[in-house]
């Protein structure tokens, strides 16, 4: 047991040493209970007592151990109580420090020269700097120059009078706008330090300035307002009137105060009593009353009156009066103008309508008649797009969007639909207006169907006349140029032939006769084309379709072309059915075949080949003339079908042409409501096709 107790004492010894060390530390810090000297003596006595216990020889008895443990526990409890008291003191000190640093005002300690020796965090924040950077700085350097004299007087008085002094200054701390501060200073107990309290009054100054500006603006408004402004009492006494009020009522301020409310308002107006009752009940009134000038004349006015409390809490009333004589006259004029406008709209031959949100909300009689309505109720509320032809809906929809944005639309010519489904062409103008307080479109509709018909006829006539002029120029060009060549050959060789016959020189006269013959044939062919083309253009050539057997017609025309083909050793073959009937004009189709085959011979080289074929399908007859001649360039294909394009090419043997034959072919095929075209490539021949719609086609098989 003694051994265990010794071990326990060794452990306790360690704890006691720690305890003594801690107690020594606490005792040195404690300033609220014992002096440092008494604490030190107590610690030394306790240590000596402890050592005396453990310096004894021999084993300790159990009673000594218990006594020692008891004293140790007493010391531990005493230390804990002292620690708690120290914590409470530290908390109070922390709170006091926080109250000082974070107070809403800045606290500064200044010596007699104004140097900052101490300040709280709020003061540093107010100055916009760190606390350490402000220490030992003179407070004067933070005062703006314009308020520095006030600060100097304030600082001198603090020390001179030894009483609290107050001063307002602006601080020079680099902030915009400036910071305004109120300073309160007094001297410390030893008369060496100025304790300075600094409060930011910038917001208070700004509010005061704003109030001053509001008062100035109100006074300016009161003095310059074109309306009469009166300050009155609920009993009708007039307290103040602005200049415009004196002018409107033609009285001085003194006269208005004398006559009061009943001297400027027509109390016989039945609206007057109702106005007083409403203002008494709701605290305000807005409406129209009749007012009286000094000379007794009455005029309409708009009154806005309200009840308020002045700064002393006294109930007052305000009256804003506007002379609306001119407005009433304008309203009367507007009503008269509206009546005239309504009359014009009702009698207008143009359709006039108003649309809102894409729907009709108003129509005049002309618009109702154009759209085919029996009455307005049949049309009001219908969407505008329901009267627009599908071809024009995109444009009209865009127009509706523009009007919704307040943009007027220039005249459009669009196709509209009546209720019965009939269409007409209309010129439409849409103006962006306000209708019943909302944006709307003012639509003016003019039926231009007849005008468009006349314009189209005029355009067609213009095109026709232009083509006639081109045709005339082409005609004279052909006459002047293309007839010159064959007739020159005829005349020239005729003279040679006549001279040789007279001289009885018959050598070569047969050749000359053949040249004269071929030139005459070419001239005759040209004259026939010119004749037929002229008749076609002037409308003198009748279209006489009949049932013809086209295979025999093709063979007949081919036979006529064989002579010129043999001269160039060109083989002409056909790929035709045995018979094939078609409903067509025989003379026109014969002319087409003759020109196409003649062209093929002209542009086919010596020893070449021409194939003429015809085939049928369920809808039309297709005839083709194919050669393996010089072909045609792609950019020349379009030119050959136009009379206003000069396109002629010499044949393989220098044969000349006018290009009129192909134009004649196109003219005749179009009369049959068929098509004509060419497929070819330069140097590889060409194939001309034409079709005749199937009306009656009979015959089967091929040669």
DOSE-307715 format. One line per field, with one value per residue (C-alpha): residue in one letter; x, y, z. Coordinates in steps of 0.02 Angstrom, whole numbers, plus 32768, in hexadecimal, padded with zeros to 4 digits. Layout:
<sites>
pamar = (A ...)
xx = (X ...)
yy = (Y ...)
zz = (Z ...)
</sites>
This chain:
<sites>
pamar = (X X X X X X X X X X X X X X X X X X X X X X X X X X X X X X X X X X X X X X X X X X X X X X X X X X X X X X X X X X X X X X X X X X X X X X X X X X X X X X X X X X X X X X X X X X X X X X X X X X X X X X X X X X X X X X X X X X X X X X X X X X X X X X X X X X X X X X X X X X X X X X X X X X X X X X X X X X X X X X X X X X X X X X X X X X X X X X X X X X X X X X X X X X X X X X X X X X X X X X X X X X X X X X X X X X X X X X X X X X X X X X X X X X X X X X X X X X X X X X X X X X X X X X X X X X X X X X X X X X X X X X X X X X X X X X X X X X X X X X X X X X X X X X X X X X X X X X X X X X X X X X X X X X X X X X X X X X X X X X X X X X X X X X X X X X X X X X X X X X X X X X X X X X X X X X X X X X X X X X X X X X X X X X X X X X X X X X X X X X X X X X X X X X X X X X X X X X X X X X X X X X X X X X X X X X X X X X X X X X X X X X X X X X X X X X X X X X X X X X X X X X X X X X X X X X X X X X X X X X X X X X X X X X X X X X X X X X X X X X X X X X X X X X X X X X X X X X X X X X X X X X X X X X X X X X X X X X X X X X X X X X X X X X X X X X X X X X X X X X X X X X X X X X X X X X X X X X X X X X X X X X X X X X X X X X X X X X X X X X X X X X X X X X X X X X X X X X X X X X X X X X X X X X X X X X X X X X X X X X X X X X X X X X X X X X X X X X X X X X X X X X X X X X X X X X X X X X X X X X X X X X X X X X X X X X X X X X X X X X X X X X X X X X X X X X X X X X X X X X X X X X X)
xx = (8000 808C 80DD 803A 8029 80DB 80B3 8018 807B 80FB 806D 801F 80C7 80CE 801D 8042 80DC 8071 7FEE 806E 80B3 8004 7FD7 8074 8044 7F91 7FCC 8040 7FB0 7F32 7F1D 7E71 7E8A 7F3E 7FDA 8068 80D3 8053 8034 80EE 8101 806C 80B6 815F 810D 80A7 8141 81A4 8116 810D 81C6 81C5 8148 81B2 8259 822C 8282 8224 817C 80E9 8056 7FAB 7F6A 7FF2 7FC9 7F0E 7F37 7FA9 7F26 7EA2 7F0D 7F35 7E7C 7E59 7EE1 7E98 7DE9 7E2F 7E8E 7DF1 7D8F 7E19 7E1E 7D62 7D73 7E00 7D95 7D07 7D7F 7DC7 7D17 7CEB 7D8C 7D69 7CB9 7CF8 7D7D 7CFB 7C86 7D14 7D54 7CAC 7C4C 7BE5 7C57 7D11 7D72 7E19 7E94 7EF3 7F80 7F85 7FD5 7F4E 7FB5 7F52 7F8F 7F01 7E62 7DE3 7DBF 7D24 7D8F 7E0C 7D7F 7D33 7DDB 7DEE 7E99 7EEA 7EF1 7FAE 7FC6 7F61 7FC1 8036 7FE5 7FA1 7EE3 7EE9 7F2D 7E88 7E1D 7DED 7E33 7D88 7D5B 7E0B 7DF3 7D58 7DB9 7E48 7DD0 7D79 7E1D 7E5C 7DB6 7DBB 7E5B 7E37 7D88 7D9C 7CE9 7C9E 7CA5 7C48 7C7D 7C47 7CD1 7CEE 7D78 7E01 7E15 7E0E 7D59 7CD9 7C61 7CAD 7C93 7C45 7C64 7C2B 7CB6 7C98 7D31 7D5B 7DFA 7E2E 7E43 7EFC 7ED9 7F5A 7EED 7E58 7DDA 7D89 7CE8 7CCF 7C22 7C03 7B76 7B89 7AE0 7A8D 7ADC 7AA6 79F3 79F0 7A33 79B1 7927 7967 796A 78B9 787D 78D2 7886 77DB 77EB 7826 7793 771D 775E 776D 76DB 7660 75D3 758B 75CA 756C 758F 74ED 7499 740B 7392 73BD 7436 74C2 7570 75E2 75D5 765B 7670 7612 757D 7578 7582 74FB 747E 74B7 74CA 7558 758D 7538 7496 7497 74B3 7421 73A1 73D5 739F 72EC 732B 7383 7312 7262 7206 7169 71C4 7172 721D 7262 7208 7233 72EA 72EE 729C 7317 73AF 736B 734E 73EC 7464 7470 740A 742F 73B0 7369 7311 72DC 7347 732D 73A3 73A4 7335 72B4 72D9 72D2 7349 735D 73EC 743A 7452 74C7 74B0 74F4 74FB 75A2 75F4 7675 7715 76B6 7632 75AB 7531 7543 74FF 7550 74F9 7549 74DB 74F7 7497 7453 73F5 7464 745B 739F 73A0 7418 73A6 7312 7375 73AE 72FB 72C9 7360 7334 7285 72CB 7347 72BD 7259 72F0 7313 725E 7254 7303 730A 73A8 7399 73CE 73E7 743E 7497 74D3 752F 751E 745F 73E4 7392 7348 7312 72C0 7239 72B5 7326 7290 7259 7308 7314 7265 7213 715A 717B 720C 71E0 7204 72B8 72E7 735C 7394 7451 749A 74F5 744E 7434 74E2 750E 7592 760B 7607 75FE 76B9 76BF 7620 765F 76FF 7694 7632 76D6 7716 7674 767D 7728 76DD 7720 76AF 76B2 76C3 7645 7641 75E5 75A6 751E 748A 73F8 7341 72CE 7287 7337 734E 73F7 7423 74C3 74CE 7545 755F 75A5 75B6 75D8 760A 758C 754A 7498 7441 74E7 753F 75AA 7548 7552 74EE 74D4 74A6 746E 7458 7417 7490 745B 7420 74B6 752C 74D4 74ED 75A3 75C4 7576 75E3 767D 7650 7634 76DC 7731 76D3 7705 77B9 77BA 7768 77F2 7876 781C 7815 78D0 78F2 7882 78DA 7983 7950 790D 79A9 7A2B 79EC 798F 7A25 7A92 7A22 79E3 7A94 7AC3 7A2A 7A4A 7B05 7AFB 7A65 7AD2 7B60 7AE4 7A96 7B41 7B7C 7ADC 7AED 7B9E 7B65 7BDD 7B7D 7C07 7BD3 7B26 7AD6 7B3D 7B09 7A53 7A61 7AAC 7A1F 79A2 79E8 79F4 7940 7909 7963 7916 786B 787E 78B0 781F 77A6 77E9 77DC 772D 76F2 774A 7700 7652 766C 76A8 761C 7596 7566 759B 750C 7529 74C9 74ED 74AB 74D0 7568 75D4 767D 76E9 76BF 76D8 7787 77B2 7771 77DA 7872 7863 786A 790C 7961 79A3 7A07 7A3C 7A7E 7AEA 7B46 7B3B 7AD1 7A64 79B7 7960 78BE 7883 77C7 772B 76C7 7641 7628 7595 759E 752C 7593 75A1 75EE 763D 768E 76D3 7712 776E 77BA 77F7 783B 78A0 78E5 791A 7962 79C8 7A07 7A43 7A92 7AFB 7B28 7BD1 7BE8 7BBD 7B5F 7ABE 7A13 798F 78D9 786F 77C3 777F 76E6 76C8 7625 7621 767A 76CE 778B 77E5 78A3 7920 79CF 7A72 7B2A 7B61 7BBD 7B49 7B27 7B79 7B17 7B18 7ACC 7A35 79CF 79FA 79B3 7901 7902 78DC 7937 79DA 7A38 7A73 7A9C 7B22 7B63 7B4D 7BD6 7BDC 7BCD 7B10 7AC3 7A26 79BF 798B 78D7 78AB 78C5 785F 77D4 77E0 77D0 773B 76DD 7701 76C6 7622 760C 7632 76CA 7782 781F 78D4 7981 7A05 7AB3 7B6B 7BEA 7C3C 7BC7 7B27 7A7F 79CC 7931 7893 77E0 7741 7688 760D 75AE 74FE 74F2 7585 7568 75DB 7659 76F9 7799 77EC)
yy = (8000 8076 8051 807C 811A 8149 8132 819B 8221 8222 8240 82C0 8310 832D 8374 83E0 8426 8450 8497 8503 8541 856C 85BE 8624 865F 8687 86E0 874C 877E 879A 8851 8850 87EC 87E2 8847 87F6 87ED 878E 8713 86F0 86D2 865D 85F7 85EB 85B4 852F 84EE 84E7 848D 8410 83F0 83D8 834D 82F3 8311 82A0 81FB 815D 8132 81AB 817D 8176 820B 827B 8243 826A 8313 833A 8304 836E 8408 83E8 83DE 8480 84D8 8496 84D5 857E 8589 8560 85E9 8666 8632 8650 86FD 8723 86ED 8760 87F2 87CB 87C4 886C 88B5 886D 88B6 895F 895A 8929 89B4 8A2E 89F2 89D8 8A6B 8ACA 8B61 8B76 8B95 8BF0 8C27 8CC4 8D1A 8DD7 8DE6 8D7C 8CDD 8C39 8BCB 8B4F 8B26 8A9D 8A31 8A97 8B33 8ADF 8AA0 8B4E 8B94 8B08 8ACF 8A4E 8A7A 8A68 8AE2 8B68 8B62 8BF7 8C55 8D05 8D07 8DB1 8D62 8D05 8DA2 8DF3 8EA2 8EF6 8EB7 8EB9 8F66 8F25 8E8F 8EFB 8F69 8ECE 8E7C 8F19 8F2D 8E79 8E99 8F4F 8F37 8E86 8E66 8DFB 8E4D 8E1F 8E41 8E05 8DEA 8D92 8D0F 8D08 8C4C 8C30 8BF6 8C38 8C7F 8CD8 8C97 8D10 8CF1 8D3A 8D4B 8D4B 8D69 8D7D 8D78 8CE0 8CE5 8D0F 8D9E 8D58 8CF5 8D28 8C9A 8CAF 8C5C 8C5E 8C36 8C24 8C9E 8C91 8C3D 8CBE 8D4B 8CFA 8CE6 8D9B 8DCF 8D64 8DB1 8E5D 8E2F 8DE8 8E87 8EEE 8E82 8E8D 8F49 8F52 8EE5 8F4E 8FEF 8FB7 8F3F 8F70 8F29 8F82 8F3A 8F6B 8F3C 8F41 8F0A 8E8C 8F1C 8F6F 8FF5 9018 901E 9030 9038 902C 90B1 904A 903E 90FB 910A 9089 90D5 9187 91AF 91DC 9167 91DA 91DA 911D 910B 9181 912B 907A 8FDB 9011 90AA 9044 8FAA 8FAC 8F61 8F4D 8EC8 8E25 8DD0 8E43 8DF2 8D44 8D78 8DB3 8D12 8CA5 8D05 8CF9 8C3F 8C0A 8C99 8CCB 8CFE 8D08 8D48 8DDD 8E73 8F21 8FB2 906F 90FC 91A7 91F1 9168 9103 9048 8FC9 8F0B 8ECB 8E27 8E1A 8DA8 8DBF 8D5D 8D67 8D66 8D94 8E1E 8E14 8E4E 8DC7 8E41 8E00 8E5B 8E45 8E61 8E93 8E82 8ED6 8ECF 8F3F 8EC5 8F42 8F21 8E66 8E6C 8ED0 8E51 8DC3 8E19 8E33 8D7E 8D41 8DA9 8D68 8CB7 8CCF 8D0D 8C7E 8C00 8C49 8C3E 8B8B 8B55 8BA5 8B76 8B08 8AB9 8A2F 8A69 89ED 89E3 8947 891B 887C 8840 884C 88C7 893C 89BF 89CB 8A54 8A28 8A22 89A7 893D 8938 890D 887A 8840 8854 8874 88D8 8902 887D 87FB 883C 8886 8815 87AF 879C 8808 8772 871D 87A1 8790 871F 869A 86EA 878D 874C 8756 880E 8839 87DB 8842 88DE 88AF 8899 8944 899A 8943 8997 8A41 8A47 8A80 8A1D 8A68 8A36 897D 892A 8882 8805 87FE 8785 87B3 874F 86F6 86BE 8735 878B 883E 88A3 892F 89BC 89BD 8A48 8A29 8AB4 8A8F 8AE7 8ADF 8A9C 8A92 8AAE 8A1F 8A0F 89EA 89F2 8A6F 8A12 8A67 89EE 8A1B 899A 89A7 8909 896B 89DF 894A 88FB 899B 89A9 88F5 8913 89AC 8949 88C1 8944 8991 88E8 88C4 896C 8952 88A8 88F3 8975 88EE 8887 891D 893C 8884 8884 8917 88CB 882A 8885 88F1 886B 87BB 87DC 8839 879E 872C 87B9 87F7 8749 873F 87E9 87CD 8722 8759 87E3 8768 86ED 8774 87B3 8703 86DD 877E 874F 869C 865C 85CB 8585 8582 85CA 852F 854A 8600 85CD 8553 85DC 8651 85C8 859F 8658 866F 85D9 8620 86CB 867E 8617 86B4 8715 868A 868B 8748 8740 86BE 8711 87BB 8771 871C 87BB 8826 87A6 8788 86D3 8664 85C9 853C 8496 83F7 833E 831F 8288 82C7 8236 825D 8318 82F5 828C 8313 839C 8328 8307 83C2 83CF 833B 83A5 8418 8382 8322 83B8 839E 82DE 82E0 8247 826C 81D9 81CB 8165 8173 810C 80D9 8158 81D8 8250 82F1 8387 841B 84A7 8452 84EE 8521 8472 8467 850D 84CF 842D 8487 8502 847F 8408 849A 84D0 841E 8416 84C2 8495 83E0 83BD 836A 82B1 82CC 827D 82BF 8257 828D 8230 8239 81DF 81E8 81DD 81E7 82A6 82E7 82CA 82E6 830B 831B 834C 830E 8333 8310 83BB 844A 8450 84EB 8542 8543 8601 8611 85A2 862B 86AE 864A 8655 8713 8792 881D 87BB 87BA 8706 86C0 8642 8612 855E 84E0 851B 85D4 85D3 866F 867E 86F9 8695 86C0 860C 85D2 8665 8633 857F 85B9 8629 859C 8517 858C 85A4 84E7 84F8 848A 849B 84AD 849A 8467 83F4 8403 841C 8479 8401 8370 8399 83CE 838E 83FD 83C0 83FE 83B9 83C2 839A 82FA 831B 8291 8220 817B 80FB 807A 8027 806B 806A)
zz = (8000 802C 7F86 7F2A 7F8E 7F62 7EAB 7EBF 7F17 7E8B 7E0E 7E7F 7E92 7DD7 7DD7 7E6D 7E19 7D82 7DF4 7E4E 7DAA 7D6C 7E10 7E09 7D5C 7D90 7E2B 7DC5 7D53 7DDD 7E09 7E51 7EF5 7F36 7F1B 7EB9 7F57 7FBF 7F31 7F23 7FDF 7FDD 7F50 7FA9 804C 7FF2 7F99 803E 8093 8003 8007 80C5 80B1 8034 808C 811C 8123 8127 80DF 80EB 8150 80FB 8160 8118 8068 807D 80C8 8037 7FB7 800E 800A 7F52 7F26 7F88 7F24 7E7E 7EA7 7EDA 7E35 7DCF 7E2A 7E09 7D50 7D41 7D8E 7D14 7C81 7CB8 7CC7 7C1A 7BCE 7C19 7BD8 7B2A 7B29 7B5F 7AD8 7A53 7A8C 7A7E 79D4 797F 79C5 7941 795A 7948 79EA 79E3 7A68 7A32 7A8E 7A9C 79EF 799D 7987 798D 7A1C 7A1F 79B9 79A7 790D 78E0 78D9 7866 77F7 77EF 77B7 7739 777A 77EA 78A4 78A9 7818 7874 7917 7933 78A2 78BE 78B0 7857 77B9 77A1 77A7 7700 76E6 76E3 7793 77DF 7831 788B 78CB 790A 796E 79AF 79E8 7A3F 7A9C 7AD9 7B3B 7B63 7BAC 7BEF 7BB5 7B2C 7A82 79E0 792C 787D 77FC 7758 7755 76D2 76C3 7607 75FD 7581 75B0 7645 76F6 7773 782D 78D3 7955 7A11 7A7D 7B35 7B9D 7C02 7CBF 7CB6 7C39 7BC1 7B47 7ADB 7AD2 7A28 79EB 792D 78E3 7826 77FB 773D 7726 7797 7732 768E 76CD 7704 765A 7602 766B 763F 7586 7591 75E2 755A 74D1 7521 752E 7479 7444 74AA 745F 73A9 7395 730C 7376 740D 74B2 7550 7605 7667 7708 770A 7731 768A 76C6 7649 7697 7600 7542 74BC 7433 73B1 7428 7438 737A 7357 73D2 73AB 7464 74DA 7567 75E5 7581 7574 762E 764A 75D8 7609 75B0 7590 7533 74AA 7499 7452 74E6 747B 7418 7453 744E 74D7 756A 7529 751C 75D2 760C 75AC 75EE 769F 768C 762E 7650 7599 7502 7447 73CD 736F 73BC 7386 73C3 73C9 739D 73EE 7365 7380 72E3 72FC 72B2 72BB 7324 7357 7414 7476 7531 75C6 7683 76E1 7786 778A 77F1 788B 7876 783F 77BB 7716 7666 75BC 751B 746F 73EE 7331 72B9 7236 71CB 7134 714E 7151 70B1 7064 709B 704D 6FAC 6FB2 6FC1 6F2B 6ECB 6EFE 6EB9 6E15 6E0F 6E32 6DA3 6D2E 6D62 6D4B 6C9E 6C61 6BC4 6C0D 6C8B 6D39 6DC6 6E6F 6EAB 6F59 6F8B 6ED8 6ED7 6E8B 6F08 6E93 6DDB 6D74 6CF5 6C64 6CBF 6CED 6C36 6BF9 6C71 6C47 6CF1 6D06 6DA5 6E18 6E97 6E13 6E04 6EAD 6F0F 6E79 6E60 6DD7 6D8D 6D69 6CE0 6C96 6C05 6C32 6BB6 6C1A 6CCD 6CF3 6CC1 6D21 6DBB 6DB4 6DA4 6E41 6EA2 6E69 6E9D 6F47 6F5B 6F2F 6E7B 6DED 6D4A 6C9C 6C15 6BED 6B5D 6B9A 6B6F 6BE8 6BF8 6C12 6C83 6BE9 6BB6 6B24 6B18 6AF0 6AEB 6B6B 6B90 6C4D 6CBA 6D76 6DF4 6EA9 6F1C 6FCD 6FDD 7086 70DB 7081 6FE6 6F48 6E89 6E20 6D7B 6CD7 6C4E 6B97 6B1A 6A87 6A2A 6992 6999 69A3 690C 68A8 68E0 68B0 6805 67F0 6821 67A5 6720 6749 673A 669A 664F 6683 6630 6596 658D 659E 651B 64A7 64BD 64A1 6409 63B8 63E3 638E 62F6 62E7 6307 62EA 6248 6204 61F5 618A 611D 6102 60C7 6057 6007 5FF6 5FA4 5F3B 5EF0 5ED0 5E82 5E14 5DD8 5DAC 5D4E 5CEA 5CBF 5C9C 5D22 5D6E 5DDB 5E94 5E7B 5EC9 5F67 5F6B 5F56 5FEA 6056 6025 604C 60F9 6125 60EF 6159 61F3 61D6 61C0 625F 62BD 6276 62A8 635A 6360 631D 6399 642B 63FE 63F5 649C 64F1 64AD 64D8 6422 6421 6457 64C0 646D 64C3 6474 6479 640D 63EB 6422 63E2 632D 634F 6394 62FB 6287 62D6 62DD 6222 6200 6265 620F 617E 61EE 6259 61BF 6190 6236 622F 62CE 62F1 6339 638F 63F3 6488 647C 649B 6403 6427 64AF 64B6 6516 652E 64ED 646C 63D4 6389 642E 6453 639F 63B5 6459 640A 6370 63D9 6452 63C4 635F 63F8 6410 635A 636A 6404 63D6 6388 62DE 62EA 638E 63CC 6401 645D 646B 64E8 6538 65D0 663D 66F8 675A 6759 66BE 6616 6612 656D 6563 64DB 6506 64A8 64C3 6488 64DC 6573 65DA 666E 6712 6723 6674 6697 66EE 666B 65D9 661E 6638 65B3 6611 6608 6563 6552 64A6 6479 63CD 6397 6374 62BD 62EE 62DC 6328 6391 63F6 648E 6464 643D 64F1 6533 64BE 64FB 65B0 6585 652E 65B2 663D 65DF 65EF 66AB 668F 66B8 664D 6686 664E 6698 6653 666F 6607 658A 65B4 6557 6599 65AA 659F 65F2 65EE 663A 6612 669F 667F 6645 65C3 65A0 6540 64F1 652E 64F2 64A5 63FA)
</sites>
